[in-house]
Amino acid sequence: MESSGLFFLCARSSLSDRLISPLLYFFWSAADRQPAEGQRQAKMSFRGEESGSEDGRGSDLKKPFLHTGSWYRMAGTMGSRQSSMMNSSTYAIRDSAISVVLCTLIVALGPIQFGFTGGYSSPTQDGIIADLNLSLSEFSIFGSLSNVGAMVGAIASGQIAEYIGRKGSLMIASIPNIIGWLAISFARDSSFLYMGRLLAGFGVGVISYTVPVYIAEISPQNLRGALGSVNQLSVTIGILMAYLLGMFIRWRMLAVIGILPCTVLIPALFFIPESPRWLAKMGMTEDFEASLQVLRGFDTDISAEVNEIKRSVASSTRRTAIRFTQLKQKRYSLPLMIGIGLLVLQQLTGINGILFYASNIFKSAGLTNGDLPTFGLGVIQVLATGVTTWLLDRAGRRILLIVSSVVMSLSLLLVSVAFFLEGTFSADSNSFHIMSILSLVGLVGYVIGFSLGMGAIPWIIMSEILPVNIKSLAGSVATLANWLTSFVVTMSANLLLNWSTGGTFAIYTVVSALTLVFVIIWVPETKGRTLEEIQWSFR
C-alpha cells in the first residue's frame, strides 16, 4: 500500500514520535481513502465487530457540518485490516495518555485566548485612554464588553456544540476572535474598539463552555481532573502573556498578537478526534468507537467503556427535546444548581475585577509602578494552577475547593483590613508601608487560594455532573450565569475601588465565606468516577 511507509515512521519509541503519531494517521488517511466497496459496506469497528447499525440510528443520520474526523476512523480500520504491520507502529500511541494529552494541549489554545482577552485591559489602560481620549468610565465599558460578548457566546455555545460538535464550535469561535482583535488594533475611536471587544468576547464565551466539556469527554477517569485543570492553567498563561507583553509592547501591536492562539487553533483542530461521547449521542457508532480507540490506544480493550457510554446515551434519546420545565426534576435541578452556583460564586469573589484592574490596586497599595507586581501576580497564578493540575486527581475536587475557599476568605480579609488601616496613617510613615506590604501579601494569598480550587474546579465539575441529554441547554445556562456575573463584577470593580478599596475587598470576603458553606453542603466528590457514574448518582 502506498501509504503504509508512513506507519513505520512511528516505530521509534521517543516521546516526540509518540506525540506526532496521530498526525501521521491523518496524512495516511489522505493517501488511502479508496478501500474496496465491500470493506466500506462492512463498517467494521476496531475490534472487527459490526457496529454501524447496532442501534438502528446510524443509517438515517447525516454527518454534521464541520465534522472533521474521518481520518481516525480510517486509521482504526487500517489497524484491524493490517494488524501485523501495526504491531510495531501502534506502540507509538500505546500509552493512552499521550493521545489524550496531545488533544488537550491543542484545544488549550482556546483558553489561552480566553486569558489573553481578560488580561489585555490591565496593562493597556493608560495607553488606550491617552491615544483615544477615553474617560475612565468609557474604558470601564471597554473592559466589560468582553463579558457582554461572552454572554451572547454562552447562550449560543450549547447549541453550537450540540449540532456541529465540540471541534466545529471551536472553529466557529475562533473566527470572531480573530476579527475582533484586528478591529481593536486598527481602532481610531471607541466604536471600533467596542466592536472588537464584543466580537472577541463572543468567541471567548463559546470557548469557555466547549473546551472543558471536550476535555472531560475525552479523558480517562484517572486523568480527568489533571487534564481538566489544563483549561484554567491555559487561561492563567494567557493572562500572564498579556501582562508580560503589555509591559513592552504598545496596545495596538498587543492586539495583533492576540490573534495568534486562534489562528493556530483552527488548522490544529483537523488533527484531533471529535468527542466520542458527542459522537455516541449523535448516533455515529462507528466514528464514536474509532474516536475512543484512538484516544485510548489501538491495543486497549474499550468494550467496557463503549458499553457504559452507550447505556448512558440510551437512557435518553437524542431526539427528545429538553425544556426548561423539565430542569425542575431532581436528576437535573441538583447538578444544574451546583454547576451554576460554583460558576457564579467563582466570579462574585472578585477575581476578574481584581485581575482587570490589578495595576491600579497595586498603585493604591503604595507602589508607584503597578505593572511589575501585576506580572508577578500572573506568574504566581500560573504556578499555583500548575500545582492544582498535579493535585486534582490525588486530593480530589471537594477538598481542594474547601481549602481554596478558606485561603481566599482569610486573604481577602487581610487585604480589606490593611486597606482600611492604611487610610489612617500618613503616606511616609512606617505603619503605612507595613499595611501596604500586608495588602500585597493578602493579594498574593488570594490569587494562590483561587488558583488552588475556585479557578479550575467549577468548570471541571460543570462538565462532569451535567447529564448528556441536558448538557447543551444546562451548560449554556451555567456559562451564561458565569459571564453575567463576571460582567457585573468587572463593571462595578473600578467604581467600587474608587469608592473604598477596603470596602470592596470586604464584600469579596463575605462572598468567599459563603462559597465555603456552599461547597461543604452541596458539592460532591467526583474524583475517580466515570462521567456516567457521576451523572447516575443524581437520579
C-alpha positions as CSV (number, residue, x, y, z in Angstrom):
1,M,0.0,0.0,0.0
2,E,1.3,3.4,-1.0
3,S,0.9,5.0,2.4
4,S,2.0,2.2,4.6
5,G,5.5,3.5,4.8
6,L,4.2,6.3,7.0
7,F,3.4,3.9,9.7
8,F,6.9,2.7,10.1
9,L,7.9,6.2,10.9
10,C,6.1,5.7,14.2
11,A,8.1,2.6,15.2
12,R,10.6,4.5,17.3
13,S,9.6,5.0,21.0
14,S,10.8,8.5,21.6
15,L,8.3,10.9,23.1
16,S,8.3,13.2,20.1
17,D,7.4,10.2,17.8
18,R,4.5,9.3,20.2
19,L,3.2,12.8,20.2
20,I,3.1,13.2,16.4
21,S,1.7,9.7,15.6
22,P,-1.9,10.9,15.4
23,L,-0.8,13.4,12.8
24,L,0.8,10.7,10.7
25,Y,-2.6,8.9,10.8
26,F,-4.1,12.0,9.3
27,F,-1.7,12.1,6.4
28,W,-2.1,8.4,5.8
29,S,-5.9,8.8,5.5
30,A,-5.5,11.4,2.8
31,A,-3.4,9.0,0.8
32,D,-5.6,5.9,1.3
33,R,-9.2,6.9,1.0
34,Q,-10.1,4.2,-1.6
35,P,-10.9,1.0,0.3
36,A,-12.8,-1.7,-1.6
37,E,-16.6,-1.3,-1.8
38,G,-17.2,-4.4,0.3
39,Q,-14.9,-3.0,3.0
40,R,-16.8,0.3,3.1
41,Q,-20.1,-1.5,3.5
42,A,-18.8,-3.9,6.2
43,K,-18.3,-0.9,8.6
44,M,-16.1,-2.9,10.9
45,S,-15.0,-1.4,14.3
46,F,-11.5,-1.5,15.7
47,R,-12.3,-4.9,17.3
48,G,-13.5,-6.2,14.0
49,E,-17.2,-6.2,15.1
50,E,-20.1,-4.7,13.2
51,S,-21.3,-1.6,15.0
52,G,-22.6,0.8,12.3
53,S,-26.2,-0.3,12.7
54,E,-26.3,-1.6,16.2
55,D,-28.8,0.9,17.4
56,G,-30.6,1.4,14.2
57,R,-29.9,5.1,14.1
58,G,-26.7,5.4,12.2
59,S,-28.2,4.9,8.7
60,D,-30.7,7.8,9.0
61,L,-28.4,10.4,10.4
62,K,-26.3,12.8,8.4
63,K,-22.8,13.9,9.1
64,P,-22.9,17.2,10.8
65,F,-21.4,20.4,9.4
66,L,-17.7,20.7,10.2
67,H,-17.5,17.0,11.3
68,T,-13.7,16.7,10.7
69,G,-12.9,13.3,12.0
70,S,-12.9,10.6,9.3
71,W,-9.1,10.3,9.4
72,Y,-9.1,8.5,12.7
73,R,-11.9,6.1,11.6
74,M,-9.8,5.2,8.6
75,A,-6.7,4.8,10.7
76,G,-8.6,2.5,13.0
77,T,-9.8,0.4,10.1
78,M,-6.3,0.2,8.9
79,G,-5.4,-1.1,12.3
80,S,-7.8,-4.0,12.0
81,R,-7.0,-4.8,8.4
82,Q,-3.3,-4.8,8.8
83,S,-2.7,-5.8,12.4
84,S,0.6,-7.5,11.5
85,M,2.0,-4.3,10.1
86,M,0.7,-2.3,13.1
87,N,2.4,-4.4,15.8
88,S,5.4,-2.0,15.9
89,S,3.8,1.2,14.8
90,T,0.9,1.2,17.3
91,Y,3.4,1.3,20.1
92,A,3.6,5.0,19.2
93,I,0.2,5.6,20.9
94,R,0.1,2.5,23.2
95,D,0.0,4.8,26.2
96,S,-3.5,6.3,26.0
97,A,-2.3,9.4,27.9
98,I,-0.2,10.5,25.0
99,S,-3.0,10.9,22.5
100,V,-5.4,12.5,25.1
101,V,-2.7,14.9,26.3
102,L,-2.0,16.0,22.7
103,C,-5.7,16.7,22.1
104,T,-5.9,18.6,25.4
105,L,-2.8,20.7,24.5
106,I,-4.3,21.6,21.1
107,V,-7.7,22.8,22.5
108,A,-5.9,24.6,25.3
109,L,-5.1,27.3,22.7
110,G,-8.7,28.4,23.2
111,P,-8.3,29.1,26.9
112,I,-5.0,30.9,26.2
113,Q,-7.0,33.2,24.0
114,F,-9.6,33.5,26.9
115,G,-6.9,34.5,29.3
116,F,-5.2,37.0,26.9
117,T,-8.6,38.7,26.4
118,G,-9.1,39.0,30.2
119,G,-5.6,40.3,30.9
120,Y,-5.4,42.7,28.0
121,S,-7.2,45.6,29.7
122,S,-4.8,45.9,32.7
123,P,-1.5,46.9,31.0
124,T,-3.2,48.8,28.2
125,Q,-5.5,51.1,30.2
126,D,-3.2,54.2,30.2
127,G,-2.2,53.8,26.6
128,I,-5.7,53.4,25.2
129,I,-7.2,56.2,27.3
130,A,-4.4,58.6,26.2
131,D,-4.5,57.6,22.5
132,L,-8.2,57.6,22.0
133,N,-9.1,60.3,24.6
134,L,-11.4,58.0,26.6
135,S,-12.7,58.7,30.1
136,L,-12.3,56.2,32.9
137,S,-16.0,55.2,32.6
138,E,-15.6,54.6,28.8
139,F,-12.6,52.4,29.4
140,S,-14.6,50.5,32.0
141,I,-17.2,49.9,29.3
142,F,-14.4,48.6,27.1
143,G,-13.2,46.2,29.8
144,S,-16.7,44.9,30.4
145,L,-17.8,44.5,26.8
146,S,-15.9,41.2,26.5
147,N,-18.3,39.9,29.2
148,V,-21.3,41.1,27.2
149,G,-20.0,39.3,24.1
150,A,-19.2,36.3,26.2
151,M,-22.8,36.2,27.5
152,V,-24.1,36.0,23.9
153,G,-21.5,33.4,23.1
154,A,-22.5,31.4,26.2
155,I,-26.2,31.4,25.1
156,A,-25.2,30.1,21.7
157,S,-22.4,27.8,22.9
158,G,-24.5,24.8,24.0
159,Q,-26.5,24.6,20.8
160,I,-23.4,25.2,18.6
161,A,-21.5,22.4,20.4
162,E,-24.6,20.2,20.2
163,Y,-25.3,20.4,16.5
164,I,-21.8,20.8,14.9
165,G,-19.7,19.2,17.5
166,R,-17.1,20.3,20.0
167,K,-14.4,20.8,17.3
168,G,-16.8,22.7,15.0
169,S,-17.8,25.1,17.7
170,L,-14.2,25.9,18.5
171,M,-13.6,26.6,14.8
172,I,-16.6,29.0,14.7
173,A,-15.5,30.7,18.0
174,S,-12.0,31.4,16.6
175,I,-13.3,33.5,13.6
176,P,-14.9,36.4,15.6
177,N,-11.9,36.3,18.0
178,I,-9.5,37.0,15.1
179,I,-11.8,39.7,13.6
180,G,-12.3,41.3,17.0
181,W,-8.6,41.6,17.7
182,L,-7.9,43.1,14.3
183,A,-10.7,45.6,14.9
184,I,-9.1,46.7,18.2
185,S,-5.7,47.0,16.7
186,F,-7.0,49.4,13.9
187,A,-9.4,51.3,16.1
188,R,-9.4,55.1,15.7
189,D,-12.3,55.7,18.1
190,S,-14.3,54.0,20.7
191,S,-16.8,52.4,18.2
192,F,-14.2,50.1,16.6
193,L,-12.7,49.4,20.0
194,Y,-16.0,48.3,21.4
195,M,-17.0,46.3,18.4
196,G,-13.7,44.4,18.5
197,R,-14.1,43.7,22.2
198,L,-17.6,42.3,21.7
199,L,-16.5,40.0,18.9
200,A,-13.6,38.7,20.9
201,G,-15.9,38.2,23.9
202,F,-18.3,36.2,21.8
203,G,-15.6,33.8,20.8
204,V,-14.4,33.5,24.4
205,G,-17.9,32.7,25.6
206,V,-18.1,29.7,23.2
207,I,-14.6,28.6,24.1
208,S,-15.3,28.8,27.9
209,Y,-18.0,26.2,27.6
210,T,-16.7,24.0,24.9
211,V,-13.1,23.4,26.0
212,P,-13.8,22.0,29.5
213,V,-16.6,19.8,28.1
214,Y,-14.4,18.4,25.3
215,I,-11.6,17.7,27.7
216,A,-13.9,16.0,30.2
217,E,-15.5,13.8,27.5
218,I,-12.2,12.6,26.0
219,S,-10.3,12.0,29.3
220,P,-10.0,8.7,31.1
221,Q,-11.3,8.9,34.7
222,N,-7.9,8.7,36.3
223,L,-6.6,11.8,34.3
224,R,-9.8,13.8,34.0
225,G,-9.0,16.2,36.9
226,A,-5.5,16.9,35.8
227,L,-6.4,17.4,32.2
228,G,-9.5,19.4,33.1
229,S,-7.3,21.8,35.1
230,V,-5.2,22.5,32.0
231,N,-8.2,24.6,30.9
232,Q,-7.7,27.1,33.8
233,L,-3.9,26.7,33.6
234,S,-4.1,27.9,30.0
235,V,-6.3,30.8,31.0
236,T,-3.6,31.9,33.5
237,I,-0.9,31.6,30.9
238,G,-2.9,33.8,28.6
239,I,-3.3,36.4,31.3
240,L,0.4,36.2,32.1
241,M,1.3,36.7,28.4
242,A,-0.9,39.8,28.2
243,Y,0.7,41.2,31.4
244,L,4.3,40.4,30.2
245,L,4.0,41.6,26.6
246,G,1.9,44.7,27.8
247,M,5.0,45.9,29.7
248,F,7.0,46.3,26.5
249,I,4.5,46.4,23.6
250,R,2.0,49.1,22.8
251,W,-1.6,48.2,22.9
252,R,-2.2,48.1,19.1
253,M,0.6,45.6,18.5
254,L,-0.5,43.6,21.6
255,A,-4.0,43.3,19.9
256,V,-2.3,41.9,16.8
257,I,-0.5,39.3,18.9
258,G,-4.0,38.4,20.3
259,I,-5.0,36.7,17.0
260,L,-2.2,34.1,17.2
261,P,-3.8,31.4,19.5
262,C,-7.0,31.1,17.4
263,T,-5.0,31.3,14.2
264,V,-3.0,28.2,15.2
265,L,-6.1,26.5,16.7
266,I,-8.2,26.4,13.6
267,P,-5.8,24.1,11.5
268,A,-4.7,22.1,14.6
269,L,-8.3,21.0,15.2
270,F,-8.2,18.9,12.0
271,F,-5.6,16.7,13.6
272,I,-7.6,15.5,16.7
273,P,-10.7,13.3,17.0
274,E,-14.1,14.6,17.9
275,S,-15.5,13.9,21.4
276,P,-16.6,10.2,21.5
277,R,-19.5,10.9,23.8
278,W,-20.9,13.5,21.4
279,L,-20.5,11.1,18.5
280,A,-22.3,8.4,20.5
281,K,-25.1,10.8,21.3
282,M,-25.4,11.7,17.6
283,G,-25.8,8.0,16.7
284,M,-22.5,7.8,14.9
285,T,-21.5,4.5,16.4
286,E,-18.6,3.7,14.1
287,D,-17.0,7.1,14.5
288,F,-17.7,7.0,18.2
289,E,-15.8,3.8,18.7
290,A,-13.0,4.9,16.3
291,S,-12.5,8.2,18.3
292,L,-12.5,6.4,21.6
293,Q,-10.0,3.8,20.3
294,V,-7.6,6.4,19.1
295,L,-7.8,8.2,22.5
296,R,-7.2,5.1,24.5
297,G,-4.7,3.4,22.2
298,F,-5.2,0.8,19.5
299,D,-4.2,-2.2,21.7
300,T,-6.6,-1.2,24.5
301,D,-9.9,-3.0,25.1
302,I,-12.5,-0.3,25.1
303,S,-15.5,-2.6,25.2
304,A,-16.5,-1.8,28.8
305,E,-16.2,1.9,28.3
306,V,-18.1,1.7,25.0
307,N,-21.0,-0.2,26.7
308,E,-21.1,2.2,29.6
309,I,-21.3,5.2,27.3
310,K,-24.0,3.5,25.1
311,R,-26.1,2.8,28.2
312,S,-25.8,6.4,29.3
313,V,-26.8,7.7,25.9
314,A,-29.6,5.1,25.6
315,S,-31.2,6.3,28.8
316,S,-32.4,9.4,27.0
317,T,-33.0,9.6,23.2
318,R,-31.2,12.3,21.3
319,R,-34.4,13.4,19.6
320,T,-36.2,14.2,22.8
321,A,-36.3,18.0,23.4
322,I,-35.4,19.1,26.9
323,R,-37.5,22.0,28.1
324,F,-36.8,24.4,30.9
325,T,-39.7,22.9,32.9
326,Q,-38.0,19.5,32.9
327,L,-35.0,21.0,34.6
328,K,-37.0,21.1,37.8
329,Q,-36.6,17.3,38.2
330,K,-34.1,16.4,40.9
331,R,-31.9,14.5,38.4
332,Y,-31.4,17.7,36.5
333,S,-32.0,20.5,39.1
334,L,-29.4,19.4,41.6
335,P,-26.4,19.2,39.2
336,L,-27.6,22.4,37.5
337,M,-27.8,24.2,40.8
338,I,-24.3,23.0,41.8
339,G,-22.8,23.9,38.4
340,I,-24.4,27.4,38.3
341,G,-23.7,28.0,42.0
342,L,-20.0,27.3,41.7
343,L,-19.6,29.3,38.5
344,V,-21.4,32.3,39.9
345,L,-19.5,32.2,43.2
346,Q,-16.3,32.0,41.3
347,Q,-16.9,35.4,39.8
348,L,-18.5,37.0,42.9
349,T,-15.3,36.5,44.8
350,G,-14.0,39.3,42.6
351,I,-11.2,37.6,40.6
352,N,-11.9,39.3,37.3
353,G,-12.3,42.7,38.9
354,I,-9.0,42.3,40.7
355,L,-7.1,41.0,37.7
356,F,-8.6,43.5,35.2
357,Y,-7.5,46.4,37.4
358,A,-4.6,44.9,39.2
359,S,-2.2,47.7,38.3
360,N,-4.5,50.3,39.9
361,I,-4.9,48.2,43.0
362,F,-1.1,48.0,43.4
363,K,-0.8,51.7,43.0
364,S,-3.4,52.1,45.7
365,A,-1.2,49.9,47.9
366,G,1.6,52.5,47.6
367,L,3.6,51.1,44.6
368,T,4.5,53.7,42.0
369,N,4.6,51.2,39.2
370,G,1.8,48.6,39.2
371,D,2.8,46.7,36.0
372,L,5.7,44.7,37.5
373,P,3.8,43.4,40.6
374,T,0.9,42.7,38.3
375,F,3.1,40.5,36.2
376,G,4.4,38.8,39.4
377,L,0.8,38.1,40.3
378,G,0.3,36.4,37.0
379,V,3.4,34.2,37.5
380,I,2.1,33.2,40.9
381,Q,-1.3,32.3,39.4
382,V,0.3,30.1,36.7
383,L,2.5,28.3,39.3
384,A,-0.4,27.7,41.7
385,T,-2.6,26.5,38.9
386,G,0.1,24.1,37.9
387,V,0.2,22.7,41.4
388,T,-3.6,22.2,41.2
389,T,-3.1,20.2,38.0
390,W,-0.9,17.8,39.9
391,L,-3.2,17.7,43.0
392,L,-6.6,17.3,41.4
393,D,-6.6,13.5,40.8
394,R,-4.8,12.9,44.1
395,A,-6.5,15.1,46.7
396,G,-9.9,15.4,45.0
397,R,-12.1,18.2,43.9
398,R,-14.1,18.8,47.1
399,I,-11.2,19.1,49.5
400,L,-9.4,21.5,47.2
401,L,-12.5,23.7,46.9
402,I,-12.7,23.8,50.7
403,V,-9.0,24.7,51.1
404,S,-9.3,27.3,48.3
405,S,-12.3,29.0,49.9
406,V,-10.7,29.2,53.3
407,V,-7.4,30.6,51.9
408,M,-9.4,33.1,49.8
409,S,-11.5,34.3,52.7
410,L,-8.6,34.8,55.0
411,S,-6.5,36.6,52.4
412,L,-9.3,38.9,51.3
413,L,-10.0,39.7,55.0
414,L,-6.3,40.6,55.4
415,V,-6.4,42.9,52.3
416,S,-9.6,44.6,53.5
417,V,-8.3,45.3,57.0
418,A,-4.9,46.5,55.6
419,F,-6.5,49.0,53.2
420,F,-8.9,50.3,55.9
421,L,-6.0,50.8,58.3
422,E,-3.7,52.3,55.6
423,G,-6.0,55.2,55.3
424,T,-5.4,56.2,58.9
425,F,-1.7,56.7,58.5
426,S,0.4,59.2,56.6
427,A,1.9,58.1,53.4
428,D,5.5,58.4,54.7
429,S,5.0,56.5,58.0
430,N,6.3,53.0,58.7
431,S,2.8,51.9,59.6
432,F,1.6,52.9,56.1
433,H,4.3,50.8,54.5
434,I,3.6,47.8,56.8
435,M,-0.1,48.0,55.7
436,S,1.0,48.2,52.1
437,I,3.1,45.0,52.5
438,L,0.2,43.2,54.2
439,S,-2.2,44.1,51.4
440,L,0.2,42.8,48.9
441,V,0.7,39.6,50.9
442,G,-3.1,39.2,51.1
443,L,-3.5,39.7,47.3
444,V,-0.8,37.0,46.6
445,G,-2.6,34.7,49.1
446,Y,-5.9,35.3,47.4
447,V,-4.6,34.5,44.0
448,I,-2.9,31.3,45.3
449,G,-6.1,30.3,47.0
450,F,-8.2,31.0,43.9
451,S,-5.8,29.0,41.7
452,L,-5.8,26.0,44.0
453,G,-9.5,25.4,43.6
454,M,-12.1,28.0,42.6
455,G,-10.2,28.8,39.3
456,A,-10.3,25.4,37.6
457,I,-12.6,23.2,39.6
458,P,-16.0,24.9,38.9
459,W,-15.5,24.4,35.1
460,I,-14.4,20.8,35.7
461,I,-17.4,19.9,37.9
462,M,-19.8,21.6,35.5
463,S,-18.5,19.5,32.7
464,E,-18.7,16.3,34.8
465,I,-22.0,16.4,36.5
466,L,-24.4,17.6,33.8
467,P,-26.2,14.7,32.1
468,V,-25.5,14.3,28.4
469,N,-29.1,14.9,27.3
470,I,-29.2,18.4,29.0
471,K,-25.6,19.3,28.7
472,S,-26.1,21.8,25.8
473,L,-29.0,23.6,27.5
474,A,-27.8,23.4,31.1
475,G,-24.2,24.1,30.1
476,S,-25.3,27.3,28.2
477,V,-27.3,28.4,31.3
478,A,-24.4,27.8,33.6
479,T,-21.9,29.5,31.3
480,L,-24.2,32.5,30.8
481,A,-24.6,32.8,34.6
482,N,-20.8,32.9,34.9
483,W,-20.4,35.6,32.3
484,L,-23.3,37.7,33.5
485,T,-21.8,37.7,37.0
486,S,-18.4,38.5,35.5
487,F,-19.9,41.4,33.7
488,V,-21.4,42.8,36.9
489,V,-18.2,42.4,38.8
490,T,-16.0,43.8,36.1
491,M,-18.3,46.8,35.5
492,S,-18.6,47.6,39.2
493,A,-15.0,46.8,40.3
494,N,-13.4,50.1,39.2
495,L,-16.3,52.1,40.7
496,L,-16.2,50.2,43.9
497,L,-12.4,50.6,44.2
498,N,-12.8,54.3,43.7
499,W,-15.5,54.3,46.4
500,S,-13.5,52.3,49.0
501,T,-10.7,49.8,48.4
502,G,-11.1,48.2,51.8
503,G,-14.9,48.1,51.5
504,T,-14.6,46.4,48.1
505,F,-12.4,43.6,49.5
506,A,-14.7,43.2,52.5
507,I,-17.6,42.4,50.1
508,Y,-15.4,39.8,48.3
509,T,-14.5,38.4,51.7
510,V,-18.2,37.7,52.6
511,V,-18.8,36.0,49.3
512,S,-15.7,33.8,49.7
513,A,-17.0,32.7,53.1
514,L,-20.4,31.9,51.6
515,T,-18.6,29.9,48.9
516,L,-17.1,27.7,51.7
517,V,-20.5,27.0,53.1
518,F,-21.9,26.1,49.6
519,V,-19.1,23.7,48.9
520,I,-19.4,21.9,52.3
521,I,-23.2,21.5,51.9
522,W,-23.7,20.8,48.2
523,V,-20.7,19.8,46.2
524,P,-20.0,16.1,45.8
525,E,-16.6,14.4,45.2
526,T,-16.2,13.3,41.6
527,K,-12.6,12.0,41.7
528,G,-12.0,8.5,40.3
529,R,-15.6,8.1,38.9
530,T,-16.6,7.9,35.3
531,L,-18.9,10.6,33.9
532,E,-21.7,8.1,33.7
533,E,-21.3,7.1,37.3
534,I,-21.4,10.7,38.4
535,Q,-24.5,11.5,36.4
536,W,-26.3,8.3,37.6
537,S,-25.7,9.4,41.2
538,F,-28.2,12.3,40.8
539,R,-31.0,10.0,39.7
